[in-house]
Amino acid sequence: MRPARVAAGALLVALAAVLADAADGDVVLEASLEQKAVKLGEDAVVVVTLTNRASAAMAAPKLRLARDSISVRVAWPGGGGVVTRLYGTFLENDAGGLDFRPTPTPTRRLDSGESVQGRISVPAVLVGELTLTAILGDGGPSRIESRPMSLDVTGRQRAAAQVETTKGNFRIDFDAAASYASVAHFWSLARDGAFNDLPFHRVVRGALAQTGDPRGDGTGDRGWHVPGESLVATATRGDVGLARGAHVDSAGSQWFVVADAKGALAGGYARLGTVTDGIEVLDALAANEVDPKTGKPTTPDRVVTVKTLLK
């Protein structure tokens, strides 16, 4: 199979123009895996090479995990997801919804005959034989793809996390088959300690508790967002979900646990997994007192640590 190619034909062609004329084939996207087999919970490292074989220079993006640079499709028999990031800001519009204002990926000049290479890490959070495909995009519908790569993920059967809080401990069993990209996003942040020592800044009394904001007030994130996937229609007690605003792609680092789903939450979020041990801790977190004026906990409970583990 030939590498994916697109055409470029101006003195300095922008990526959008290159992708829009993908039939002729003068820019080559190639990808390979550093290792063809990894253990569950480890990173699969995709080495991406972009080569300009046109006669003109082109504006090539920095090769990073981003919708307007490189995304990675992860597939297996009967399922799949696209791991990527959205850099930018969601702003409220006149209709009460959210509009996305992107922060473009930096670009560099790529002269004729020149190549640029990058390494993209994707957590392996599902056991079995996975197929990974690198995708070069401009943030819109145009894209080109590399040849698919086979990755063998071995080890234990399920990725999980142990959450220590000031009200006790609970365990999350992740459901990567339903929301692979969201689970991979959470796994990376948890493994890096991004959730440690953060408050449960939002409580819906008796129903849910939310955390994951580095600012601690409900307005923060880690600098990027993740596209929504496999949104559940109905909340279930014990659910762990990625919190988002009115836009389906506005989820970031904030997440919540559902103590009681009766009438408090209709769904509409990516379910990361389910609390399978320590579910009574969710009741304690959701019972915290809330200031009637601000709607925020008077003395917030806190996450002490989130530790990734394998079952």
C-alpha positions, -999 to 999 in steps of 0.1 A, spaced: 0 0 0 13 34 -9 18 61 19 -10 87 20 -2 117 -2 -16 151 -10 -8 178 -35 8 212 -29 12 238 -56 20 274 -44 51 291 -31 41 285 5 9 264 7 -11 263 39 -21 229 53 -58 235 46 -50 240 9 -28 209 8 -55 187 24 -82 201 2 -64 187 -29 -56 153 -16 -60 134 -48 -27 142 -66 -2 132 -40 29 154 -33 29 154 5 35 120 22 23 110 57 40 79 71 38 64 106 53 35 125 52 22 160 83 23 183 71 -11 197 46 -34 182 36 -49 216 31 -30 249 16 -39 283 -18 -26 293 -14 9 307 18 17 288 21 42 260 21 32 223 45 57 207 36 65 171 65 80 151 51 102 124 70 116 94 56 143 71 75 147 38 70 175 12 75 160 -23 60 190 -41 80 216 -59 68 243 -36 72 249 2 43 242 25 33 253 60 35 222 81 21 220 116 41 211 147 35 173 149 16 171 182 -16 154 194 -42 179 181 -71 180 158 -53 204 135 -21 183 136 -20 146 143 -48 125 157 -46 87 162 -75 64 154 -75 33 177 -97 4 164 -105 -32 173 -131 -56 161 -165 -40 169 -152 -7 181 -128 22 181 -122 59 189 -100 88 179 -75 101 204 -69 138 199 -70 172 216 -87 205 209 -66 236 218 -86 267 223 -115 283 242 -152 277 244 -172 310 246 -209 315 253 -229 327 223 -261 347 222 -282 316 221 -268 303 253 -246 277 237 -209 275 233 -187 283 203 -152 270 200 -124 295 193 -93 275 183 -57 282 192 -40 270 160 -11 246 162 22 264 154 35 258 119 69 258 102 81 261 66 87 227 50 107 231 18 104 208 -12 121 175 -4 122 182 33 107 160 61 97 166 97 92 139 123 73 137 156 64 112 183 28 109 195 21 89 227 -13 71 231 -20 52 263 -29 15 257 -60 11 279 -76 -19 263 -62 -55 260 -60 -72 226 -49 -65 191 -55 -29 183 -51 -11 149 -36 24 151 -38 50 122 -22 84 123 -44 112 108 -31 146 96 -59 172 98 -63 210 96 -91 212 122 -118 208 96 -132 179 76 -101 175 53 -75 149 64 -51 123 52 -42 90 69 -12 68 73 -12 31 67 -28 12 97 -4 -3 122 -11 -33 144 -4 -31 181 -6 -61 205 -16 -50 241 -10 -77 267 -12 -79 305 -40 -77 329 -76 -75 318 -88 -40 328 -74 -5 335 -86 10 368 -78 37 393 -78 40 431 -90 73 443 -82 84 478 -103 113 492 -108 130 525 -140 110 529 -126 76 520 -114 56 491 -131 42 460 -120 23 429 -130 31 393 -131 3 367 -127 20 333 -147 10 303 -123 18 275 -143 -2 249 -171 23 252 -150 55 255 -115 48 245 -103 83 239 -118 97 271 -104 69 292 -69 74 276 -72 111 284 -81 105 320 -54 78 324 -27 101 312 -37 129 336 -41 105 365 -7 89 358 9 123 358 -6 133 392 -28 160 377 -58 152 400 -39 150 433 -48 174 460 -77 190 441 -111 199 457 -145 186 449 -155 221 439 -190 213 428 -216 193 447 -252 185 438 -265 175 472 -273 138 473 -265 134 436 -229 140 425 -195 155 434 -172 170 408 -134 176 408 -104 178 384 -102 216 381 -66 228 387 -80 263 396 -104 247 421 -134 269 412 -149 252 382 -134 274 355 -101 256 349 -87 229 326 -53 216 315 -50 236 283 -69 214 260 -103 197 255 -114 163 242 -141 156 217 -172 140 231 -177 103 224 -203 76 233 -224 100 253 -247 81 277 -284 90 276 -291 81 313 -270 85 344 -265 55 366 -254 54 403 -216 48 404 -210 64 370 -177 84 366 -181 109 338 -161 137 321 -178 170 329 -186 193 299 -205 225 291 -231 230 264 -208 220 236 -203 183 231 -165 188 227 -160 210 257 -149 183 282 -115 188 298 -99 176 330 -130 180 352 -148 148 362 -176 137 385 -190 107 403 -227 100 405 -241 90 439 -278 91 430 -291 95 394 -327 100 402 -337 133 385 -303 150 391 -285 142 359 -300 132 326 -268 119 310 -251 135 280 -216 128 291 -188 103 283 -188 75 309 -153 67 319 -163 37 339 -180 27 371 -172 28 408 -170 -9 418 -155 -6 453 -162 21 479 -194 34 464 -206 45 498 -179 71 497 -198 88 468 -227 93 492 -205 110 517 -190 133 490 -224 142 477 -237 149 512 -213 178 517 -228 212 528 -233 237 500 -235 275 505 -270 285 495 -258 318 481 -228 306 460 -240 271 454 -205 259 463 -193 236 491 -187 255 523 -157 233 532 -148 213 500 -137 177 503 -106 169 484 -89 143 463 -57 132 480 -44 110 451 -56 92 420 -34 61 413 -37 41 381 -38 4 385 -44 -28 365 -68 -56 373 
